[in-house]
Amino acid sequence: MDRWVLHAFSSLEAEVILAYDSYEFHVVYQKVSQFVAVELSAIYHDVVKDRLYTDPANSHRRRSTQTALYRLVTGLCRMLAPILSFTTDEAWELVPGRPEASVHRSTWSVGRFGLAEAELQLWTQFLEVREAVLPALEDARRGKLIGKALEARIALKDTPFAATESNSVLLRELLNVSQLELNSKGPDEEIETLKVSISKADGRKCERCWHWETDVGSHKDHPTLCSRCVNAVEEILAAR
C-alpha cells in the first residue's frame, strides 16, 4: 500500500513540475486537488489508519506507513510552497525531523519511486475490484445485513489475479473488511466476471481494532481482544 501511494505521488510530482515550468498554475491546483481527494483521502488514509492506530509502535508495517506519510507531507509542502507560501511554511514547522528550518530553503526531491509493471498491474486490478465491491457493501449496509464494513465477510469468485495469501491480505485491508475469501479461476479473467458475496463476519468484535475475529475471547489475560491486538498490547506493556 505504501509503495502504491509513493508511486502515485511520484507521478504527481513529475506532472506538477512540468506545470510549474509551463506557468500553468491551474494545472498544479487541479492535479494536487485530485490526488488529495482520491488517492490520498478516499483510499490511502482510509486504509492505513487501522495500522497506525492498532499495530505495535515499532512494527515494520506501521513504520513503513510513517515513512510514506513523511515523504508525502514534505513533498506536498514543497509542491505547494510557490502558491501557498505562508500556509506551507506553517505546516513545515510541524513536520518532525524536517531537513530545513523553512520549506522555502528546501529543494525538490530528485529521486522518483516507481513500481515495476507487474506490481503496478496488480494494484490496478486491486483498485478495480475495490470499485466493484464498494457498491455491494453499501447495498449490504442499506439492507441492514451489516453496519460498518468491518462487520462484513466477503467471498470473491473469478477475481482477475491469483488467489494467494499475500493478495488476500492486501485486498482485505484495501476493502477494509474483517474477512475475505478469494477463489480465482486465474489471472486472465476480466473484472466484469467478478462475483461478490457478502455475509456477516464470523467471530466477535475486537474492542481495540473493531475487526471481527474468531480468536477474540481465546486469550485469558485479554478476553476482548484479537491476537493481533494482544501482541500489540503485550509489546507496549513490555516496553514500560
Backbone torsions as a table, in degrees:
resi	resn	phi	psi	omega
1	MET	NA	-42.0	179.2
2	ASP	-66.6	-40.2	178.9
3	ARG	-64.2	-39.4	179.5
4	TRP	-63.0	-46.3	-176.4
5	VAL	-69.8	-33.0	177.7
6	LEU	-70.1	-33.2	174.4
7	HIS	-63.6	-46.4	179.7
8	ALA	-63.6	-39.0	-178.9
9	PHE	-69.5	-37.1	177.2
10	SER	-63.8	-38.5	176.0
11	SER	-64.2	-40.8	177.8
12	LEU	-62.2	-44.3	-179.8
13	GLU	-58.0	-44.7	-179.4
14	ALA	-61.9	-41.6	179.8
15	GLU	-67.4	-38.9	-179.0
16	VAL	-68.4	-40.6	178.2
17	ILE	-61.2	-42.9	177.4
18	LEU	-62.2	-39.5	179.8
19	ALA	-66.6	-42.1	177.0
20	TYR	-62.5	-43.6	-179.7
21	ASP	-61.5	-26.9	179.9
22	SER	-97.5	5.3	-178.5
23	TYR	58.3	31.8	178.0
24	GLU	-98.5	74.3	-174.6
25	PHE	-67.3	-27.1	177.4
26	HIS	-66.5	-31.1	177.7
27	VAL	-69.6	-38.4	175.6
28	VAL	-57.4	-49.3	-179.9
29	TYR	-59.7	-46.4	-177.8
30	GLN	-63.8	-45.7	-177.7
31	LYS	-65.1	-46.1	-178.3
32	VAL	-66.9	-43.4	179.5
33	SER	-60.1	-43.3	179.4
34	GLN	-63.0	-44.5	-179.4
35	PHE	-64.0	-45.7	-177.9
36	VAL	-64.4	-39.5	-176.7
37	ALA	-74.3	-38.1	-172.6
38	VAL	-99.8	-75.6	-175.2
39	GLU	-59.6	-41.9	-173.8
40	LEU	-82.0	-54.3	-173.2
41	SER	-82.4	-53.3	-173.6
42	ALA	-71.9	-26.2	-176.6
43	ILE	-113.1	-69.9	-169.2
44	TYR	-63.4	-54.2	-178.7
45	HIS	-62.1	-37.2	-179.9
46	ASP	-63.7	-32.7	-177.0
47	VAL	-84.6	-46.9	-168.6
48	VAL	-80.7	-9.1	179.9
49	LYS	-62.9	-28.6	178.6
50	ASP	-62.9	-48.4	-178.5
51	ARG	-69.1	-33.3	178.8
52	LEU	-67.9	-36.9	-178.2
53	TYR	-81.0	-34.7	-166.2
54	THR	-117.1	-22.1	178.5
55	ASP	-70.3	154.7	174.0
56	PRO	-55.1	146.3	-171.9
57	ALA	-55.0	-38.2	-176.2
58	ASN	-106.2	19.6	178.4
59	SER	-66.3	150.1	-178.0
60	HIS	-58.4	-43.1	-176.6
61	ARG	-64.5	-43.2	-179.5
62	ARG	-68.5	-41.6	178.7
63	ARG	-66.6	-34.5	176.2
64	SER	-61.2	-44.6	179.2
65	THR	-66.6	-39.5	176.9
66	GLN	-61.9	-38.8	177.6
67	THR	-63.7	-43.7	178.8
68	ALA	-63.7	-42.2	179.7
69	LEU	-64.3	-37.2	176.7
70	TYR	-63.0	-43.3	178.2
71	ARG	-62.4	-38.9	-178.9
72	LEU	-69.2	-46.9	-175.2
73	VAL	-69.2	-40.4	178.1
74	THR	-68.3	-38.3	179.0
75	GLY	-67.2	-41.2	178.8
76	LEU	-66.9	-37.7	176.9
77	CYS	-61.2	-46.6	179.3
78	ARG	-63.6	-40.6	-175.8
79	MET	-64.6	-37.3	-175.4
80	LEU	-95.4	-7.7	-175.8
81	ALA	-55.4	-39.0	-178.4
82	PRO	-65.7	-23.7	-176.1
83	ILE	-115.7	-14.9	175.2
84	LEU	-129.0	63.1	-168.4
85	SER	-60.5	-47.0	-177.3
86	PHE	-75.1	-42.3	-178.8
87	THR	-61.4	-45.7	-178.9
88	THR	-67.4	-33.6	178.3
89	ASP	-68.3	-37.7	176.5
90	GLU	-66.1	-42.2	177.8
91	ALA	-64.5	-39.6	-179.2
92	TRP	-59.3	-34.7	-179.1
93	GLU	-64.1	-22.6	-178.2
94	LEU	-93.6	-2.6	-179.5
95	VAL	-80.1	119.2	179.3
96	PRO	-67.9	138.6	177.8
97	GLY	66.4	26.6	-179.5
98	ARG	-60.1	140.3	-174.3
99	PRO	-72.6	-24.4	-178.6
100	GLU	-131.6	158.7	179.8
101	ALA	-67.5	-31.5	-179.6
102	SER	-131.8	144.9	178.2
103	VAL	-62.8	-26.9	-177.5
104	HIS	-77.2	-6.0	175.1
105	ARG	-102.6	0.1	-179.9
106	SER	-93.2	169.9	-179.5
107	THR	-123.1	160.2	177.8
108	TRP	-63.5	147.1	175.1
109	SER	-68.8	137.1	-178.9
110	VAL	-85.6	-38.5	-175.8
111	GLY	-71.6	154.8	176.5
112	ARG	-125.4	136.9	178.8
113	PHE	-103.7	119.8	-178.6
114	GLY	-132.6	140.4	176.4
115	LEU	-81.8	149.1	171.5
116	ALA	-65.3	155.9	-174.3
117	GLU	-57.8	-40.3	-178.7
118	ALA	-64.9	-42.5	179.7
119	GLU	-69.2	-37.9	178.0
120	LEU	-65.1	-39.9	178.2
121	GLN	-64.0	-38.1	178.6
122	LEU	-63.5	-43.5	179.8
123	TRP	-69.0	-32.2	173.9
124	THR	-60.9	-41.7	178.5
125	GLN	-68.4	-40.5	176.1
126	PHE	-56.1	-46.5	-177.2
127	LEU	-69.4	-31.9	175.1
128	GLU	-66.2	-41.5	176.7
129	VAL	-63.5	-41.9	178.5
130	ARG	-58.3	-44.7	179.0
131	GLU	-63.6	-30.8	179.0
132	ALA	-77.8	-31.1	-174.9
133	VAL	-84.9	-34.6	-175.9
134	LEU	-55.5	-43.8	176.6
135	PRO	-60.9	-36.0	178.3
136	ALA	-66.7	-37.7	175.7
137	LEU	-65.0	-39.9	178.4
138	GLU	-64.9	-38.6	176.1
139	ASP	-62.7	-39.4	179.0
140	ALA	-66.3	-35.1	176.4
141	ARG	-67.5	-44.4	179.5
142	ARG	-64.0	-32.3	179.1
143	GLY	-82.8	5.7	178.2
144	LYS	64.4	17.2	175.9
145	LEU	-70.6	-38.2	176.9
146	ILE	-135.0	164.9	172.1
147	GLY	-98.5	-79.5	175.3
148	LYS	-90.7	162.6	-179.7
149	ALA	-61.2	-29.9	-179.4
150	LEU	-67.3	-11.2	176.3
151	GLU	-85.7	-0.4	-172.2
152	ALA	-97.9	148.7	167.2
153	ARG	-118.1	123.3	-175.3
154	ILE	-114.6	134.3	172.4
155	ALA	-114.8	125.4	179.8
156	LEU	-114.5	131.9	175.9
157	LYS	-119.6	146.0	178.1
158	ASP	63.9	43.7	175.4
159	THR	-72.7	156.1	-176.3
160	PRO	-82.5	16.8	179.1
161	PHE	-146.2	165.8	-176.6
162	ALA	-65.9	143.9	-178.8
163	ALA	-87.1	72.7	177.9
164	THR	-97.5	164.4	179.0
165	GLU	-63.1	-40.3	179.9
166	SER	-62.6	-45.9	178.7
167	ASN	-62.9	-37.9	-179.9
168	SER	-64.3	-42.9	-179.9
169	VAL	-65.1	-46.1	-178.4
170	LEU	-64.5	-43.6	-177.5
171	LEU	-71.3	-36.8	177.1
172	ARG	-59.7	-42.3	178.4
173	GLU	-66.5	-40.7	-178.9
174	LEU	-65.1	-34.7	179.0
175	LEU	-83.5	-13.8	178.3
176	ASN	60.6	43.9	175.9
177	VAL	-117.0	164.0	-176.4
178	SER	-80.3	-35.4	-175.8
179	GLN	-138.8	141.8	-177.8
180	LEU	-143.6	135.3	176.3
181	GLU	-121.6	127.3	177.6
182	LEU	-108.8	135.9	176.8
183	ASN	-139.2	87.7	-172.0
184	SER	-95.6	145.2	172.6
185	LYS	-87.8	-8.1	-179.6
186	GLY	141.9	164.7	-175.2
187	PRO	-76.5	-2.6	-175.5
188	ASP	-101.0	4.3	-179.6
189	GLU	-72.6	146.6	176.7
190	GLU	-80.3	150.6	-177.3
191	ILE	-63.0	-25.4	-178.3
192	GLU	-64.8	-17.8	-178.3
193	THR	-87.7	-2.8	-175.4
194	LEU	-60.5	132.4	176.8
195	LYS	-114.9	127.8	-175.6
196	VAL	-114.7	128.4	175.8
197	SER	-125.9	126.4	-177.0
198	ILE	-119.5	133.5	176.5
199	SER	-141.4	173.0	177.3
200	LYS	-69.0	136.6	-178.7
201	ALA	-64.8	147.6	176.9
202	ASP	-76.5	158.8	174.2
203	GLY	87.3	-152.8	-178.4
204	ARG	-126.4	162.4	-179.1
205	LYS	-80.9	125.6	173.9
206	CYS	-73.9	129.1	-174.6
207	GLU	-74.9	-10.5	-179.0
208	ARG	-95.0	-49.7	-177.6
209	CYS	-102.2	-12.1	179.0
210	TRP	71.1	7.1	172.9
211	HIS	-76.0	148.4	173.7
212	TRP	-92.1	118.3	-176.6
213	GLU	-132.4	148.2	-179.0
214	THR	-77.4	-13.8	-178.5
215	ASP	-96.3	4.1	175.2
216	VAL	-66.1	128.9	-177.9
217	GLY	99.2	-6.6	-177.7
218	SER	-91.5	-3.7	-178.9
219	HIS	-108.8	117.3	-172.5
220	LYS	-59.0	-43.7	-175.9
221	ASP	-78.8	-20.2	-178.7
222	HIS	-136.2	71.5	-172.2
223	PRO	-68.0	-12.9	-177.8
224	THR	-106.0	6.6	-176.4
225	LEU	-113.7	154.2	172.9
226	CYS	-83.1	171.7	-177.0
227	SER	-61.5	-40.2	-179.4
228	ARG	-60.6	-45.0	-179.0
229	CYS	-72.3	-32.6	175.9
230	VAL	-60.4	-45.9	178.8
231	ASN	-61.7	-40.5	-179.9
232	ALA	-66.4	-44.4	-178.9
233	VAL	-65.8	-42.2	179.8
234	GLU	-65.6	-33.7	176.5
235	GLU	-67.8	-39.0	177.2
236	ILE	-63.8	-45.0	-178.9
237	LEU	-65.7	-36.5	-179.3
238	ALA	-69.1	-25.5	-178.3
239	ALA	-82.4	-10.6	-178.1
240	ARG	-76.3	NA	NA
